[in-house]
Amino acid sequence: MENHTSSSIIIGTEDWTPIGDLSNDNISIFIQKNLNIRQIDARDNQDGVNEQGGEVITKKDETNPNGIEVFKSISTIPDPDSNKNLKYYEMYFNDENGATYCISIYGYDSEDAKLIETTDMVFNSLKMG
């Protein structure tokens, strides 16, 4: 799993700049920033999931407790190395300067409870300034 990052499922990755990566044995968090794409364009461009034999499970807009508007999606992609499914929880949002961020929290489908807990913690902690 360590070789799989969210950048592999975002089309047009040349404009995405990695700004953070954190992982343990079960869960990875990958943060990217893009100055050249609007949030709506980034969130609607999830063709990479289908290209890798995956499936977008859900997509929705949500506002966190700090008033940050976030587009959230959940996808699965088969991991060719393990024959297991990787589950991606992705959040797209803009900062006050218009930069678009993508936070991907992912791991094997068997770690879903931990993935949900981590995603909720990150979502609830997003704030500006």
Steps between C-alpha positions, in 0.01 A plus 500: 500500500787743561542559126142608445421867545201713425689658213454174312123554484492872422516580129726790403740438785761732353320794663471335841780569747547253785517686830466225758512126540446300816449128538519206731463131422126531433403853397658771286419870473615689193447876457528685170457861393410641160509869409368448147174313545169588657361266762199418284726395210721287724212318660330429170819356355514159665542299182819348640294282730318338209820472294653287776202265525359675805166640594384833643267400784375840616547868423351786701549858615516558871579793731713421804440648849746784420305608192737351240319375190645161408430263216537143629530183296551135580656268242645152480785391274644151473859474623678289235773401746272347763172422319324702771300819460642835604236738631550873447324772700573827322419856600531800267479858624630850429698728726432873534741570208323262261750213506336159476608226741442129485542291814495127433466255785537145380577144592372150447125451507545280808609812694176685425410582863840666553476676165160645591622610843808669353300666222245638748777636724672677209170631356392644836837668558523688167495878548641812338760733645 
